[in-house]
Amino acid sequence: MSTLVATVRTLGRPASAGGLPRPGVRARIVALVVLACAGLFLLRPDLMEVALASLADAYLQVSVFVAGTLLLIAWSERASGIDVAAWLAPESPWRLLAAAALGVCCPAAAAPWSW
């Protein structure tokens, strides 16, 4: 535990003269988190089932959202003949308007908690 506390305490400090982080600090934190999760999953197998079910559900939700957004953009481009992808480009002055229109067309995507 003291290694974890020492590692976390050194994260905010300047590391070396060049301002670069010390090598291995992130690797140690990642290794500790992975070992802690592996220990929890070995001690409680039902946690693994919950984690895998949550990951599968999240993957499905994101996939459906992306597919719906692509379908909406493709349909709007085909129906109107307007290049929506060009409207969403970072240098486009229509970017905010196009994003707002997509939010209005899909209010459930903009606020999924209001279903």
Buried (B, 14 or more C-beta within 10 A) or exposed (E): EEEEEEBEEEEEEEEEEEEEBEEEBEEBBEEBEEEEEEEEBEEEEEEBEEEEEEEEEEEEEEEEBEEEBEEBBEEBBEEEEEEBEEBBEEEBEBBEEBEEBBEEBBEEBEEEEEE
